[in-house]
Amino acid sequence: KIGKKPFINGYTVQIEVSQQKSIIRDSRYLFIRNNPDISLDEEYDQPNTYLYAGRFYDKNSAYEFKHKIKANFPKAFVIKKKMSLPSLKSIDKPEDNK
């Protein structure tokens, strides 16, 4: 158990699947241009590359997001997925001015 990576069960939106890198690259560019603040994950499972957008704790939030992007990504759909935990950010403490 020590060697296993921790994960959470959540939802994401699959926006593209293809064997062609150019299709994935174009979809990535279109998505980032319209949604720069949403996380984007790419997974390669031979022979396809999958492009996932967003990380959601509940299904309703994922469906709301899918509805928001359906104009640009009509084939998008919500899937349940095990996701790695987000990395922790360190907070820099202000230095004491003495």
Secondary structure as UniProt FT lines:
FT   TURN            2..3
FT   STRAND          7..18
FT   HELIX           21..34
FT   TURN            36..37
FT   STRAND          40..45
FT   TURN            46..47
FT   STRAND          48..56
FT   HELIX           59..69
FT   TURN            70..72
FT   TURN            74..75
FT   STRAND          77..84
//
